[in-house]
Amino acid sequence: MRANRRTYTSDFKSHSHSAFHQLIIPHKGELELEAEQSSGVARIDQVAIVTANDTHAFRGVNPNSFTVVDFDFNDANYMPELNSLWDRAHNQILFPLDDGLLNLSKFTATELKDQTLSTIGEQSIKLFLLALADRNNSTEDKLPQKLQSALKFIKQNHTRKLSSQDIANKACLSVSHLHALFSNYLGYSPQKFQTNLKLEHARQLVLNTKLPLVQIAQDVGYSDQSSFSRSYRNNFGITPGNDRAHHNTI
């Protein structure tokens, strides 16, 4: 396992890795990625995994900083628990982080000193990957395949304004069947799921970056700051400005 702190330029580059999988943990800024089967933007609340031999293009956005871990096959073979994660990453380059995984990713970054991983740092990365694999081997795998397709599509496009028809078309469902699957298996609508994703992403940006609130609102798909603040307050019981101020005093 090799790790280093890295920044990326704004020029698109493309390559592949023949001997290792790569974990990219964002700490600041964004990294646009386009792989063979998936694309998206790695940011503070979602890591990227690029599997071996997958050609991918990438470029940095804004001032950025990432911990990049090359996980070679020798390490991978000692951890068969990660096989499902590598398989999933071939089709899903980005993985959202919950609060526990986000805290673990921050701890991992502190253990990268002088471009060398400490023993604790190496163990924390393995723990992080195991936890990420466990999160993704969840009950979602037991859902109907077409519902899984709908969920994946929403996750990959949650900052867009998706209609039920858009989601249903992607999952090869009628709109009524789509809503029935969400209601029966998840207990909420596709729009509620998308809104929750937007707001969770927004909250990570509010609490962990200095981006203006109006920019965060635009980045997660809101047309104006007032509607964003209203949705944020309805979901979290506090406005984004007060949430940031309270977080900064802790």
Sequence and secondary structure as in RCSB ss.txt:
>XXXX:A:sequence
MRANRRTYTSDFKSHSHSAFHQLIIPHKGELELEAEQSSGVARIDQVAIVTANDTHAFRGVNPNSFTVVDFDFND
ANYMPELNSLWDRAHNQILFPLDDGLLNLSKFTATELKDQTLSTIGEQSIKLFLLALADRNNSTEDKLPQKLQSA
LKFIKQNHTRKLSSQDIANKACLSVSHLHALFSNYLGYSPQKFQTNLKLEHARQLVLNTKLPLVQIAQDVGYSDQ
SSFSRSYRNNFGITPGNDRAHHNTI
>XXXX:A:secstr
 EEEEE   SS EEE  SSEEEEEEEEEEEEEEEESS EEEEBTTEEEEE TT  EEEEEEEEEEEEEEEEEHHH
HHT GGGHHHHHHHTT  EEE  HHHHHHHHHHHHTEETTEE HHHHHHHHHHHHHHHHHHTSGGGGS HHHHHH
HHHHHHTTTS   HHHHHHHTT  HHHHHHHIIIIISS HHHHHHHHHHHHHHHHHHH    HHHHHHHTT SSH
HHHHHHHHHHHSS HHHHHHHHHH 
